[in-house]
Amino acid sequence: MSTASLLENLSTLLYCYLWHAFLVLAFGLQCLA
């Protein structure tokens, strides 16, 4: 496996993780409001 593809996979995973965290926070704040 090359370093480039590994970095690409990591950035994709990080992006998905941040997106899910954002959605959870958004819905959580709406429920609390």
Summary of the structure (lengths in Angstrom):
residues: 33
radius of gyration: 14.4
end to end distance: 46.9
largest distance: 46.9
contacts: 59
relative contact order: 0.11
helix: 91%
strand: 0%
